[in-house]
Amino acid sequence: MINRKDVSIIIPIYNASKYLKRCLDSVINQTKTELEIILINDGSTDNSEEIIKEYKDKRIKYFKNKNQGIGKTRNFGIAQATGKYIMFLDSDDFLDKHACKTLFDKAFSNSLDMVICDFYIKKGQELEKESLLDFKPTTLKSMPILAYEVNLAPWNKLHKTEFLKENNIKVVFSGRRSPLKEEVLNAMDYLRDETSKCTGGILNICLNYGGQTEIVDATKKIVADIESGKLTSKDLTTQIFEKYLYQDLPPVDLMIRTGGDVRVSNFLLWQIAYAEMYFPDCYWPDFDKKEFDKAIDAYNGRERRFGGGK
């Protein structure tokens, strides 16, 4: 029988020798001792490996891989983790000595899927505290909406291991990236890379998005490829055009617009060409399982028709 540790701490390492000892010392000296410490050397070319080998703690599991990037490296760590909960830590960060105990006790006592904590960012010589909204303890599966004010970075959260491994959801983003802040783009790229190999379903998050803009942007990319000789006008079909959209996803079968407004509001204009429309009067916060079942019943009662010229 495997003796599961309470927390698996996953630390991707790439050329982190400047900060690595501080990071590892903060983990080794946690007041929570039932830890599994997973160190993944992502193809470092500095002396990170020499520093790692100085640590003889039996809780450490060390892996050396070729460089794959932060997202794939964290996914590799998840696959190795056997703890009840998972925590991610970047190799240039460090933990308060009570961090693991505080987060685990809160998560375990309330049967939570995820716990989020405050953190500090170094700005110049000062540490500036980033505080969070006041959440009530809950499980992710019971939350209809996860508040969008939460920092999306992985390193200030404790995740239930089964939740990460079982849901298997791939996250993609649609919309223009150019006006978004760097920290938002980094969080988006993390989620995309972290879930790139998931097969249980696709969550497409539309951010800074407009349906007309998506079609215009796709057209611009097609024109550029025709001008460069990568594509000819004779090659262009609806199937080829779709590959130039923000995401190459299947067409929409059912579009649900809450709030009683009978319009599509410039949303997924290409993808909903043959979709069935459903417009409930309730607002999104009230759209629960009962309302969703009504939408599915309405969809199942319709005879779908597809025009020609596809």
N, C-alpha and C positions, 0 to 999 in steps of 0.2 A: 504493500500500500504506500502511495506517494505521500510524504508529509508536506502538504501545501503550505507555503509561507503566506503571510497575510498580504504583503505588498510586493509586487515586482516593479523595480525601478529600471526603466529602459533609458540608457544613455548612449546616443549616437556620438561618435568621436571622429572628427576630421581636423587634423592639424591644430589641435587644441592645447598644445604643450604649455602655453603661457598661463592658462587658467585651470588646467585639468586637475592638478593636485588639490587646489582649493575646492573644486567640485567634488572630488572623490572623498576628501576628508569630511566634508559636510554630510555625505551619505553614510560613510562608515560609522560616524559618531552620532547617528540618530538615536534618540531615546526609545524609539520603536525598533526592536532588534530582530523581529521575525520578518526579515527582508530577503528578497532574491534580487541581486544586483546584476543586471545584464549590461555588459559593456560591449559595444559593437564598433570596432575600428573600421571606418568606411574608407579604407585605402589611404590612410595618412602617410605623408612623406616627411614629416618632422619626427621628433623623438617621443611622440605620444605613447608608442608601444613600450618604450623603456620605462616610462613613468608608470604605466599600468602594471608592468611586471614587478614593480616594487611592492605592490599590495598582495599580501598572502591570505587575505580574508577568505574563508571557505564559502562565504555567501556569494562570492563573485563568480559569474559565468562570463568568460571572455571569448569573443568571436572576432575573427579577422576576415573581412571581405574585400573584394575589389570595390572601387568607388561606384556607388549607385545613386547617391543623393539622399537627402534627409528623409523624404517620404518613404521610399522603399526600405531604407534602413530601419525606420520605426516599424514598418510592417513586418520585417524580419524579426524584430524584437518581440512583437506581439505573438508571433508564431512560437517563439521559444518560452514565453512566459507561462509559469504554472501557478503564480500567486492568485489569491482571491480577487485582488484589485491590482490595477496597473497605474503607474505614474510615469510620465515622461519628464526627463530633465536634460536640458542642453548642456554641453560640456563646458560652456563658459558661464554657467549659472551655478548657484549654490543654494542649499536649503537651510532654513532655521532648524536647529537641532530637534525641535518638537513637531516639525511639519508633518511627518508621516504618521505619528501617533494621533495628532489632532484630527487630521483628515480621515484616517481609518476609523477612529472611534465614532466620529460623526456619521460616516457612511454605514458602518456595520450596525450601529444601534438603531438606525432608522431605515435599514434595508434599501439604501439608495443606489441608483445606478451610477451617479456621478456627484462629486462634491467639488466645489470651486472655492478657491481662496484668494485673498488679496496678495499682491506682490509688489516688489519695489523695482524701479528702473533707475539705473545710475545716469544722471545727467550732470556732466562735469565732475565735480567732486562730491556732489550731493546725491542722496538716495531719495527718490520721490515715490511716495506710496500711491498705488493705483487701487482704488476701492471699488467694490461691486455693489450691485443692487441687493436688497435684502430679500433673499429667496426663502420660501417656506420649503421644508424638506419634502421631497417628492421623488417618484421614479420617472424616468424619461418616458416610459411607455404610457404613463397616465397624463402626460402634459400635451395638450393639443398644440401648443406653440411654445418653442423655446425662445425666451426673450432675446431680441436681437442686440441688446446692449451688452451682452456678455462678450468678453474678449475671446476670440476664436483660437488663439494660440494654445498648444497642447500642454504647456508646462506649468500651469497653475491649477491643474485638475487631477482628481483621482477617479479612475473609471473602473466599474465592475468588469472583470475580465470576460465573463460570459456575454455581457452586453456587446462588447467590442467584437467578439468572435462570432456570435450567432446572427446578428442582424445583417451583416454582409452587404451594406448599401453603398453603391458607388455614387459619389457626389460630383456633379459637373456644374458649370456656371455659364449663363448666357447673358450677353450684354457687352457694351463698350468698356474696356479697361482703362483707357487713357485718363479720365478725370479722377480716378480713384486714388486714395492715399496709398503710400507704399506699404504701410502696416496691414491695410485691408487686402491688398494684392498678395502679400506674403501669406496671410491667413487662408485666402482662397486657394493659393497654390499648394499649401500644406494639405488642405482637405482633399483637393483633387488628387495629389500624389499618394496620400495616405490610403485612399479608397480605390485607386485605379484598377486593382485586380479583383474587386468585389463583384459578385455575380447575382446577389439576391434581389436586386432592384436598382433603379436609377432615380436619384433625386436631382432634378434640374432646377437650380436656383437662378432666377432672373433678376439681375442686379444692374441698374443703370441701363434698362432694357426698353426697347420699343420695336414692335413688329415691323413697321415701315423702315426703320433704321436698319434692322437686321437684313432686310431684302436689299436695301441700298448698299450696305457694306459688302454683302455677298456679290452683288453686281460689280462693284469696284474691283474686287479680287479676281473675278472672272475676266474683266477687261484687261487687267494687268497681266494675267496669264496668257491671254490671247496675244497681246502686244509683245510678250517675251518669247512666244512660240511654244509655250508649254501646252497650249490648248488651241483648238481651232473652233470657229463658230459652228462647223458641221458636227463637231463632237458634242455640242451642248444639248442635253436632255434634262427633263425634270429630275431624274435620278442624279445626274452630274451636278445640277444646280444645288440640290440639297446638301451635297458635300461641302459647299462653300458657306453654309449657314453657320451660326455660332457653334452649334452642336449637331452632329450627324445622328439624329435620334429617330425612332419610329414615329409615324404620324399619330396625332391625338385621336383617340376613339370617343372620349367623353370630356367635354369642357363644362365645368361647374362654375358659375358666377354667382356669388352670394350677394345679399343685400337688396334683391328685387330689381336691380338695374338690368334691363334687357339689351345689353350691348357687349361687345367683346373688348372695347377700350384698347385697341392697338396691340393686342396680346397674341403672340404666336400666329400671325396672320397666315403664313404659309402652311404651318403644321396643322391648323384646324380646318383646312379646306373641306374635308369630308367628315368632320367631327359632329357628333350629336351634342346639342346644347341643352343645358339644364340651368334654370334660373330660380333658385329658392328665395323666398322672402327673408329668411333669417340672415343675420350678419355672421361674419366668419367666426367670431368667438363662440357663437352658439351652434356652429355646424359640428355636431357631435356624431357618434356612431349611428344613432337613429336617423338623423338627417342624411347621412351618407348612404344608409340602406335604402332610403326613399329614392335617392338619385340613381342607384343601381337598379332598383325595380323599374323606374321610369325608362332607363336605358334598355333593359331587357325586354320591355314591352313595345319597342319600336322596330320597324322594319328598315334596316339600313340600305341606302341606295348610293351607288357610286356612278358619277357621270363618266363620259368618255373623255378622250383627249389627254389622258395621263401620260 
